[in-house]
């Protein structure tokens, strides 16, 4: 029996987050800097003897089945992927994520991109990275109606440290580093920690940000947020990681002006504690409200900060940056040596 597998990386968003969301991206042009990390959504497809199509989410401990055109179960997002690209009957798709859902690392988009790549591999469909990202955007933002932008889908598809330009006829993907030294140095000065479930549901938070933008209250903050992207790239290329970290602090102060729901008290308390113990800066990795925070600090203060923040309730997660996006492969259960694409 042949088994197909895929994995798509999640990302840390550094600068420009929110400018990839409509209507700002279309009206003013969005720009985002993010980098993928070694936290993945992983999927597997194989045939089974069950009728219809079965979806198993191992981390959510949920099962959904589609028999005679009707879904049973609550796995709405993977159901939407399989509705968009129907598969043969008698198929089982299994999945799990390395981090909790709604963590702010782009796990929902990584799931969709991973499933699309998986199905493409299993059914000999040619899907380039741009096509994968746009199909994932359509499913997640339009078909399901989950508010948000485009950066997560593109990060999962392309991978690496990139600037993504939104608003034109096609998204422009700009890799920003040719020398790995800057990425390694930045990684050595970053902490990533989970501070718990978001205090304000993501779709309400994004809707509140969009409403304030449309009403004209936060347009200048979006413009400032976008301007940080070019400055941060210059600092990265010059290996000025301490200044990059301090710029994170400036950008975080601006981002909080998007909506009062972005930084609930637990976020402000953790961040203030990090700054008190020597952090240059930091931010929530997603739209806000909770999830993961990234903290930039001097290398020689990193372990002390880990201890202090752990004692305050942050769950520190080790990570590394990655330079590649989604992957899919297949393997026969009787053979070795899977072919990767």
Secondary structure, DSSP 8 states (H G I E B T S, - for coil): -EEEEEEEEEEEEEE-TTTTSTTHHHHH-EEEEEEEEEEEEEEEEEE-SSSSEEEEETTTTEEEEEETTEEESS-HHHHHHHHHS---SSEEEEEEESS-TTSSS-HHHHHHHHHHHHHHHHTT----HHHHHHHHHIIIIIIS-----SHHHHHHHH-SEEEEEESSSS-EEEE--SSHHHHHHHHHTEEEEE--S-SS-HHHHHHHHHHHHHTTSSHHHHHHHHHHHHHHHHHHHTT-HHHHHHHHHHHHHHHGGG-TTSS-HHHHHHHHHHHHTTEEEEEESSSSSSSEEEEEE-GGGHHHHHHHHHHTT-EE----B-S---EEEEEETT----EE-
